[in-house]
Amino acid sequence: MPLEDQNLRPVPNLNIVGDKVALGPRSRDLLPFYLKWINDFDVTRTLAIGWHPVTWEAEDAWYEDTEKAKDMVMFTIYERSTLRPIGNTALVKIDHLHRTAEFAIMIGEKDCWGKGYGTEATTIMLDYGFTALGLHNIMLCTYAYNEPAIRAYTRAGFEVIGRRRQAHRLGGHAYDIILMDCLASEFQSPVLRGLLPDEEATLLPQGAGR
């Protein structure tokens, strides 16, 4: 669907709703948005994918490949007030044995930067990873020059655990890669805990009511 027709789209399915943003399933109908974001070098300068043009065919193939992936979960990020898609976020390399995963996020609509959307989307994804998937450790990598993201990740619950020095190059300069993680034991669920069964009710005999 053309970008100019976005106001004609039906109300999207939403899985997790926060104050400023909501997360919902990815959709093939949103590929024009995904393609626009991934071709904006101002957006991708903070991502690991680098600067290169992405064709419709390549983005379509990426969509198909990631739909089949067993070790990742990806959501579309929506601005709650308008329900327009503004980015993507994911947990990748999910390991249920060790209860670990890596976090990724992209806010593709630049007029949504600096509004706290990234912080809330990060918090909600931590909630999803810890509460819904039962993970214990979620980590991320970012770059030393991406100070707004580091602040947002810290507000969401991540903390710096180390750095790989001068391991990322951009525009002829070398930058440190910053490693951050968050533990389930350090995180308070803001949304999904309220959807779980009442703990007292789970102690009742099977078939008993209140």
C-alpha positions as CSV (number, residue, x, y, z in Angstrom):
1,M,0.0,0.0,0.0
2,P,1.5,3.4,-0.9
3,L,2.7,5.5,2.0
4,E,0.3,8.3,1.1
5,D,-2.6,5.9,1.7
6,Q,-1.6,5.1,5.3
7,N,-4.6,6.9,6.8
8,L,-6.9,4.4,4.9
9,R,-5.4,1.4,6.5
10,P,-7.6,-0.5,9.0
11,V,-6.8,-0.3,12.7
12,P,-3.7,-2.6,13.2
13,N,-3.6,-5.5,15.6
14,L,-1.9,-4.6,18.8
15,N,-0.3,-7.1,21.1
16,I,1.1,-4.8,23.8
17,V,-0.1,-1.3,24.5
18,G,1.9,1.3,26.4
19,D,1.4,5.0,27.1
20,K,3.1,6.3,24.0
21,V,3.6,3.3,21.8
22,A,2.1,0.0,21.1
23,L,3.6,-3.2,19.6
24,G,1.9,-5.3,16.9
25,P,2.7,-8.0,14.4
26,R,4.7,-7.3,11.3
27,S,2.7,-7.1,8.1
28,R,3.6,-7.5,4.5
29,D,1.4,-4.4,3.9
30,L,3.9,-2.4,5.8
31,L,6.9,-3.3,3.6
32,P,6.9,0.2,2.0
33,F,7.5,1.6,5.5
34,Y,10.2,-0.9,6.3
35,L,11.9,-0.2,3.0
36,K,11.8,3.6,3.5
37,W,13.3,3.3,6.9
38,I,16.1,0.9,5.9
39,N,17.1,3.2,3.0
40,D,17.4,6.3,5.2
41,F,21.1,6.6,6.1
42,D,20.3,8.9,8.9
43,V,18.3,6.1,10.5
44,T,20.7,3.3,9.7
45,R,23.9,5.1,10.9
46,T,23.2,3.7,14.4
47,L,22.5,0.1,13.1
48,A,24.9,-2.7,12.4
49,I,23.7,-3.1,8.8
50,G,25.8,-0.2,7.4
51,W,25.1,2.2,4.6
52,H,23.9,0.5,1.4
53,P,20.8,0.7,-0.8
54,V,18.1,-1.9,-0.2
55,T,15.9,-3.0,-3.1
56,W,12.2,-4.0,-2.8
57,E,13.3,-7.5,-3.8
58,A,15.9,-7.7,-1.0
59,E,13.5,-6.3,1.6
60,D,10.8,-8.8,0.5
61,A,13.4,-11.7,0.8
62,W,14.4,-10.4,4.3
63,Y,10.7,-10.5,5.3
64,E,10.3,-14.0,4.1
65,D,13.5,-15.3,5.7
66,T,12.8,-13.7,9.1
67,E,9.2,-15.0,9.1
68,K,10.7,-18.5,9.2
69,A,13.3,-17.8,11.9
70,K,12.7,-19.8,15.0
71,D,15.1,-17.8,17.3
72,M,13.6,-14.3,16.9
73,V,10.4,-12.3,17.6
74,M,9.9,-9.0,15.8
75,F,7.2,-6.4,16.3
76,T,6.1,-3.2,14.5
77,I,6.2,-0.2,16.7
78,Y,3.1,2.1,16.5
79,E,2.7,5.6,17.7
80,R,-0.3,5.1,20.1
81,S,-2.0,8.5,19.4
82,T,-2.1,8.0,15.6
83,L,-1.6,4.2,15.2
84,R,0.9,4.9,12.4
85,P,3.9,2.6,12.1
86,I,7.1,4.3,13.3
87,G,9.6,1.5,13.6
88,N,10.5,-2.1,14.4
89,T,11.9,-3.9,17.5
90,A,13.0,-7.4,18.0
91,L,14.5,-10.0,20.2
92,V,17.0,-12.1,18.2
93,K,19.3,-15.1,18.9
94,I,16.7,-16.3,21.5
95,D,18.2,-19.2,23.5
96,H,15.5,-20.9,25.7
97,L,18.1,-23.2,27.3
98,H,20.2,-20.4,28.6
99,R,17.3,-18.0,28.7
100,T,19.1,-15.3,26.8
101,A,18.4,-13.0,23.8
102,E,19.7,-9.9,22.0
103,F,17.6,-6.8,21.6
104,A,17.3,-4.6,18.6
105,I,15.2,-1.5,17.7
106,M,14.8,1.0,15.0
107,I,12.6,4.2,15.2
108,G,12.3,4.9,11.5
109,E,10.1,8.0,11.6
110,K,12.5,10.8,12.5
111,D,9.8,13.1,13.8
112,C,9.3,10.5,16.5
113,W,12.9,10.8,17.8
114,G,13.4,12.5,21.2
115,K,9.8,11.8,22.4
116,G,10.5,8.9,24.7
117,Y,9.1,6.4,22.2
118,G,12.3,4.4,22.0
119,T,12.6,4.2,25.7
120,E,9.0,2.9,26.1
121,A,9.3,0.4,23.2
122,T,12.6,-0.9,24.8
123,T,10.9,-1.3,28.2
124,I,7.9,-3.1,26.7
125,M,10.2,-5.5,24.8
126,L,12.1,-6.3,28.0
127,D,8.7,-7.0,29.6
128,Y,7.9,-9.3,26.7
129,G,11.2,-11.1,26.9
130,F,11.2,-11.6,30.7
131,T,7.4,-12.1,31.3
132,A,6.2,-13.8,28.2
133,L,9.2,-15.7,27.1
134,G,10.7,-16.4,30.5
135,L,14.2,-15.1,29.6
136,H,16.7,-14.0,32.2
137,N,19.4,-12.1,30.4
138,I,18.8,-9.7,27.4
139,M,21.8,-7.9,25.9
140,L,22.4,-5.3,23.2
141,C,25.2,-3.7,21.3
142,T,25.3,0.0,20.4
143,Y,28.0,2.5,19.5
144,A,29.7,5.1,21.6
145,Y,28.5,8.0,19.4
146,N,24.9,7.0,19.9
147,E,24.5,8.7,23.3
148,P,20.7,9.3,23.0
149,A,20.2,5.6,22.6
150,I,22.5,4.7,25.5
151,R,20.5,7.1,27.7
152,A,17.2,5.5,26.5
153,Y,18.4,2.0,27.1
154,T,19.6,2.9,30.6
155,R,16.2,4.4,31.5
156,A,14.6,1.3,30.2
157,G,16.7,-1.0,32.5
158,F,19.9,-1.8,30.7
159,E,23.3,-1.1,32.1
160,V,26.7,-0.9,30.5
161,I,28.7,-4.1,31.0
162,G,31.7,-3.4,28.8
163,R,33.0,-2.1,25.5
164,R,34.9,-3.3,22.5
165,R,37.4,-0.6,21.7
166,Q,37.5,1.0,18.2
167,A,35.7,-2.0,16.7
168,H,33.1,-0.1,14.6
169,R,34.0,2.1,11.6
170,L,31.8,4.8,10.1
171,G,33.0,7.6,7.8
172,G,36.6,6.7,8.2
173,H,36.5,6.9,12.0
174,A,36.7,4.1,14.6
175,Y,34.2,4.0,17.5
176,D,33.8,1.8,20.5
177,I,31.0,-0.8,20.6
178,I,29.1,-0.5,23.9
179,L,27.7,-3.7,25.5
180,M,24.7,-3.5,27.7
181,D,22.4,-6.0,29.4
182,C,19.5,-6.4,31.7
183,L,18.4,-9.2,34.0
184,A,14.9,-10.4,34.8
185,S,15.7,-10.1,38.5
186,E,16.4,-6.4,38.0
187,F,13.3,-5.6,36.1
188,Q,9.7,-4.8,37.1
189,S,7.0,-5.7,34.5
190,P,5.1,-2.5,33.6
191,V,2.4,-4.1,31.4
192,L,2.3,-7.9,31.1
193,R,2.4,-8.8,34.8
194,G,-1.1,-7.4,35.0
195,L,-2.3,-9.9,32.4
196,L,-1.1,-12.9,34.4
197,P,-3.5,-15.0,36.5
198,D,-3.9,-13.9,40.1
199,E,-1.2,-15.7,42.2
200,E,-3.8,-16.5,44.9
201,A,-6.1,-18.0,42.4
202,T,-3.4,-20.4,41.1
203,L,-3.2,-21.9,44.6
204,L,-6.8,-23.0,44.5
205,P,-7.6,-26.7,43.8
206,Q,-8.3,-27.5,40.2
207,G,-11.9,-26.6,39.3
208,A,-12.3,-24.4,42.3
209,G,-13.7,-20.9,41.9
210,R,-13.6,-17.7,43.9
